[in-house]
Amino acid sequence: MPKGYIIGHITVNDMEEYKEYIRLDTPILERLGGRFIVRGGQAEVTEGTAEQRHVVIEFPSYAEALAAYHDPDYQKVADIRRRSATSTIMVVEGV
């Protein structure tokens, strides 16, 4: 079964508030089966345009990744991200 991924491209506008999002979202997404494989770090846009920060969270399946994104506990915390950053978030099926 292919794995599922939540992928985020983010530009943080309020780092202090965003740190609270990171503190709260990590245990929720890990409890839901997620494993952070990219979280910030060095990145270079080689073509096109992108936000400043990139996050990839791996799940055992696409269905579990989608369920984690829509989880009510996560969605409450996601409001912090929405206030403190500009982001594009997608759920993707692996190969």
Number of C-alpha atoms within 10 A of each C-alpha: 9 12 16 22 28 22 19 20 19 21 17 20 14 12 12 10 15 19 15 14 20 15 11 17 20 15 13 16 21 15 11 18 16 23 16 15 11 15 14 14 9 9 9 7 9 7 6 5 7 15 14 17 17 20 17 20 20 25 25 17 19 20 17 20 27 18 14 23 20 11 14 11 14 20 14 13 17 18 12 18 23 15 13 21 18 15 18 13 15 14 21 17 17 14 7
